[in-house]
Amino acid sequence: MQYASEGASHRFIGSFNEYTASVVQQAEDRAQSYIRSIDEYFLVRRKTVGVKPSLALLQAGLNLPDDVLDDPIIERLTDAYIDMIILDNDLFSYNVEQARGDPGHNIITIVMHQKKIGLSKAVNWIGDHHSELGRQF
């Protein structure tokens, strides 16, 4: 029995392919101890966080046309709430990732590295950025 439209199926498959490719990229970054810039990080992290495949599943029965979801305003809103999820997730997971020696794919590490600031100031930057994203949304 088919539940999803053809467009919804393509969106799920496309977003899941992006997710798996981004997880491979994250592993390559980890192997090379590569720390991305803030902008680069968000481009990869929007995919590794897995929101878009999950969203595609939630939207499967809605039969939304591609032109609705591809509208620039909808795309900006989608990026904003995914970025807010990333910030929340990375704040909560930082201690675990740092304890296991894998903090490189976390916004706290990225901000501290790029801005050459300490943990407290990085967390403040993240809080401010989260608030700004909320205002944009």
Stockholm file with secondary structure:
# STOCKHOLM 1.0

chainA/1-137         MQYASEGASHRFIGSFNEYTASVVQQAEDRAQSYIRSIDEYFLVRRKTVGVKPSLALLQAGLNLPDDVLDDPIIERLTDAYIDMIILDNDLFSYNVEQARGDPGHNIITIVMHQKKIGLSKAVNWIGDHHSELGRQF
#=GR chainA/1-137 SS CCCSCHHHHHHHHHHHHHHHHHHHHHHHHHHTTCCCCHHHHHHHHHHHTCHHHHHHHHTGGGCCCHHHHTSHHHHHHHHHHHHHHHHHHHHHHHHHHHHTTCCTTSHHHHHHHHHTCCHHHHHHHHHHHHHHHHHHC
#=GC SS_cons         CCCSCHHHHHHHHHHHHHHHHHHHHHHHHHHTTCCCCHHHHHHHHHHHTCHHHHHHHHTGGGCCCHHHHTSHHHHHHHHHHHHHHHHHHHHHHHHHHHHTTCCTTSHHHHHHHHHTCCHHHHHHHHHHHHHHHHHHC
//
